[in-house]
Amino acid sequence: MKIHFDEMTMTAIWLKIDEKLNEEPDPIKGMTVTYSFNLAGEDGGLYGLALADGKAVTLIGDPGEVDCALAMSVKDFKKLLAGNLNSTTAFMMGKLKVKGNIGLALKLEGLLKQYSF
């Protein structure tokens, strides 16, 4: 069942991400990485995602030091989650800014595709 992100608040979306990743941990097993998301626009803000030992932890607010920091609009983030935005194309068009390990940003898109958002 597809999730309609346009109708959800960012807080609800992050709770759903946390729930999905932890109820289906296989794709995140063996990963140890931290991400920050600086989302601009209505309902935007700072968010974090930490993956370690087959568990996901989401954070609403500044996650501090991370391996990969992403900046994009709330609208584009929702498209990325829904599988309607290619991260490479978004990066090339300036819709996605990455600080830190760009390979981790690309890996994130592949990871998200394994979940039915």
GITAUR-V300768 format. One record per pair of residues at least 24 apart in sequence whose ideal C-beta (glycine too) atoms are under 10 Angstrom apart, sorted by the first residue. I is the first residue (numbers start at 0). J is the second residue. D is the distance in Angstrom with one decimal. If there is no record, write none. Layout:
i = <I | I>
j = <J | J>
d = <D | D>
//
This chain:
i = <0 | 1 | 1 | 1 | 1 | 2 | 2 | 2 | 2 | 2 | 2 | 3 | 3 | 4 | 4 | 4 | 4 | 4 | 4 | 4 | 4 | 4 | 4 | 5 | 5 | 5 | 5 | 7 | 7 | 8 | 8 | 9 | 9 | 9 | 9 | 9 | 9 | 9 | 9 | 9 | 9 | 9 | 9 | 10 | 10 | 10 | 10 | 11 | 12 | 12 | 12 | 12 | 12 | 12 | 12 | 12 | 12 | 13 | 13 | 13 | 13 | 13 | 13 | 14 | 14 | 15 | 15 | 15 | 16 | 16 | 16 | 16 | 16 | 16 | 16 | 16 | 17 | 17 | 17 | 17 | 17 | 17 | 18 | 18 | 19 | 19 | 19 | 19 | 19 | 19 | 20 | 20 | 20 | 20 | 20 | 20 | 20 | 20 | 20 | 20 | 20 | 21 | 21 | 21 | 21 | 21 | 22 | 22 | 23 | 23 | 23 | 23 | 24 | 24 | 24 | 24 | 24 | 25 | 25 | 26 | 26 | 26 | 26 | 26 | 26 | 26 | 26 | 27 | 27 | 27 | 27 | 27 | 27 | 27 | 27 | 28 | 28 | 28 | 29 | 30 | 30 | 30 | 30 | 31 | 32 | 32 | 32 | 32 | 32 | 32 | 32 | 32 | 32 | 33 | 33 | 33 | 33 | 33 | 33 | 33 | 33 | 33 | 33 | 34 | 34 | 34 | 34 | 34 | 34 | 34 | 34 | 34 | 34 | 34 | 35 | 35 | 35 | 35 | 35 | 35 | 35 | 35 | 35 | 35 | 35 | 35 | 36 | 36 | 36 | 36 | 36 | 36 | 36 | 36 | 36 | 36 | 36 | 37 | 37 | 37 | 37 | 37 | 37 | 37 | 38 | 38 | 38 | 38 | 38 | 38 | 38 | 38 | 38 | 39 | 39 | 39 | 39 | 39 | 39 | 39 | 40 | 40 | 40 | 40 | 40 | 40 | 41 | 41 | 41 | 42 | 43 | 43 | 43 | 43 | 43 | 44 | 45 | 46 | 48 | 50 | 50 | 64 | 65 | 65 | 65 | 65 | 66 | 66 | 66 | 66 | 67 | 67 | 67 | 67 | 67 | 67 | 67 | 67 | 67 | 67 | 67 | 68 | 68 | 68 | 68 | 68 | 68 | 68 | 69 | 69 | 69 | 69 | 69 | 69 | 69 | 69 | 70 | 70 | 70 | 70 | 70 | 71 | 71 | 71 | 77 | 79 | 79 | 79 | 79 | 80 | 80 | 80 | 81 | 81 | 82 | 82 | 82 | 82 | 82 | 82 | 84 | 86>
j = <115 | 81 | 82 | 115 | 116 | 77 | 80 | 81 | 114 | 115 | 116 | 77 | 81 | 73 | 74 | 76 | 77 | 78 | 79 | 80 | 81 | 83 | 116 | 74 | 77 | 78 | 81 | 42 | 77 | 41 | 42 | 36 | 38 | 40 | 41 | 42 | 43 | 44 | 46 | 59 | 73 | 76 | 77 | 42 | 44 | 46 | 59 | 42 | 38 | 42 | 46 | 57 | 73 | 76 | 77 | 80 | 116 | 46 | 47 | 48 | 57 | 58 | 59 | 57 | 59 | 57 | 80 | 116 | 46 | 48 | 55 | 57 | 80 | 111 | 114 | 116 | 48 | 54 | 55 | 56 | 57 | 58 | 55 | 57 | 55 | 80 | 111 | 114 | 115 | 116 | 48 | 50 | 53 | 54 | 55 | 56 | 57 | 110 | 111 | 113 | 114 | 53 | 54 | 55 | 56 | 57 | 55 | 114 | 55 | 113 | 114 | 115 | 50 | 52 | 53 | 54 | 55 | 53 | 113 | 50 | 53 | 109 | 110 | 111 | 112 | 113 | 114 | 51 | 52 | 53 | 54 | 55 | 110 | 113 | 114 | 52 | 53 | 54 | 53 | 55 | 103 | 106 | 110 | 66 | 65 | 66 | 67 | 99 | 100 | 103 | 106 | 107 | 110 | 58 | 62 | 63 | 64 | 65 | 66 | 67 | 68 | 99 | 103 | 62 | 65 | 66 | 67 | 68 | 69 | 99 | 100 | 103 | 104 | 107 | 61 | 62 | 63 | 64 | 65 | 66 | 67 | 68 | 69 | 70 | 98 | 99 | 62 | 65 | 67 | 68 | 69 | 70 | 71 | 73 | 76 | 79 | 107 | 61 | 68 | 69 | 70 | 71 | 96 | 98 | 69 | 70 | 71 | 72 | 73 | 74 | 75 | 76 | 77 | 70 | 71 | 72 | 73 | 74 | 75 | 76 | 71 | 72 | 73 | 74 | 75 | 76 | 72 | 73 | 74 | 73 | 71 | 72 | 73 | 74 | 76 | 73 | 70 | 76 | 107 | 107 | 110 | 99 | 98 | 99 | 100 | 103 | 99 | 100 | 103 | 104 | 97 | 98 | 99 | 100 | 101 | 102 | 103 | 104 | 105 | 106 | 107 | 96 | 97 | 98 | 99 | 100 | 103 | 104 | 95 | 96 | 97 | 98 | 99 | 103 | 104 | 107 | 94 | 95 | 96 | 97 | 98 | 95 | 96 | 97 | 116 | 107 | 108 | 111 | 116 | 111 | 114 | 116 | 111 | 116 | 108 | 111 | 112 | 114 | 115 | 116 | 108 | 111>
d = <7.2 | 7.4 | 9.2 | 7.4 | 7.6 | 9.7 | 7.9 | 7.6 | 9.9 | 8.1 | 5.4 | 9.5 | 8.7 | 9.5 | 9.6 | 8.5 | 4.1 | 8.3 | 9.7 | 5.9 | 5.9 | 9.8 | 7.6 | 8.8 | 6.5 | 9.7 | 8.9 | 9.3 | 8.3 | 10.0 | 5.8 | 9.4 | 6.8 | 9.7 | 9.2 | 4.7 | 7.0 | 6.8 | 7.2 | 7.9 | 6.5 | 8.3 | 9.0 | 8.2 | 9.3 | 9.4 | 6.2 | 9.9 | 9.9 | 9.1 | 9.1 | 9.5 | 9.2 | 8.3 | 7.4 | 7.2 | 9.0 | 5.9 | 9.2 | 8.4 | 4.8 | 8.2 | 5.9 | 7.5 | 9.0 | 9.4 | 9.0 | 7.8 | 9.1 | 7.2 | 7.5 | 5.7 | 7.6 | 8.9 | 8.5 | 7.9 | 8.6 | 9.9 | 6.1 | 7.3 | 4.2 | 9.4 | 9.2 | 9.3 | 8.5 | 10.0 | 9.6 | 5.2 | 7.8 | 7.0 | 8.3 | 7.6 | 9.6 | 8.2 | 3.6 | 9.2 | 8.2 | 8.7 | 9.5 | 9.8 | 7.0 | 8.9 | 6.4 | 5.5 | 8.8 | 9.4 | 9.9 | 9.7 | 9.9 | 8.1 | 6.5 | 8.8 | 9.5 | 9.2 | 4.4 | 6.8 | 7.7 | 8.0 | 8.2 | 9.6 | 9.5 | 8.9 | 5.8 | 9.2 | 9.3 | 4.2 | 7.1 | 8.7 | 9.2 | 6.0 | 7.6 | 6.0 | 7.0 | 9.0 | 9.6 | 8.3 | 4.4 | 9.5 | 7.7 | 9.3 | 9.5 | 8.3 | 7.8 | 8.8 | 8.5 | 5.1 | 7.0 | 10.0 | 8.4 | 5.7 | 7.9 | 8.5 | 9.6 | 9.4 | 6.5 | 8.5 | 7.7 | 4.2 | 5.1 | 7.6 | 9.4 | 9.4 | 9.2 | 7.8 | 5.8 | 7.0 | 5.2 | 7.4 | 6.4 | 8.8 | 9.9 | 7.2 | 8.2 | 6.6 | 7.6 | 4.9 | 8.2 | 8.9 | 4.4 | 9.1 | 7.7 | 4.6 | 7.0 | 8.8 | 8.7 | 8.9 | 8.7 | 9.5 | 9.8 | 8.0 | 5.2 | 7.7 | 7.6 | 9.8 | 6.8 | 9.9 | 9.8 | 9.4 | 7.0 | 7.1 | 4.2 | 7.9 | 8.3 | 9.4 | 8.7 | 7.8 | 6.5 | 6.8 | 4.9 | 9.3 | 8.7 | 5.3 | 9.4 | 7.3 | 7.3 | 5.1 | 6.9 | 9.2 | 9.2 | 9.4 | 9.3 | 4.8 | 4.2 | 6.2 | 8.9 | 9.0 | 9.5 | 6.4 | 8.8 | 5.8 | 9.4 | 7.5 | 4.8 | 9.6 | 8.6 | 8.9 | 9.9 | 9.0 | 8.4 | 9.6 | 8.4 | 9.8 | 8.8 | 6.8 | 9.8 | 9.4 | 5.7 | 5.7 | 5.7 | 9.9 | 6.7 | 7.5 | 4.3 | 5.1 | 7.7 | 8.5 | 3.9 | 5.5 | 9.7 | 8.8 | 7.5 | 8.4 | 7.1 | 4.2 | 5.5 | 9.7 | 9.9 | 9.1 | 6.5 | 7.2 | 5.9 | 8.1 | 8.9 | 9.3 | 6.0 | 7.8 | 9.7 | 7.4 | 4.2 | 7.9 | 7.8 | 4.8 | 7.1 | 9.5 | 9.5 | 8.6 | 6.9 | 7.0 | 9.3 | 6.3 | 8.9 | 4.7 | 9.3 | 6.1 | 8.9 | 7.4 | 6.2 | 9.6 | 9.5 | 7.1 | 8.6 | 9.1>
//
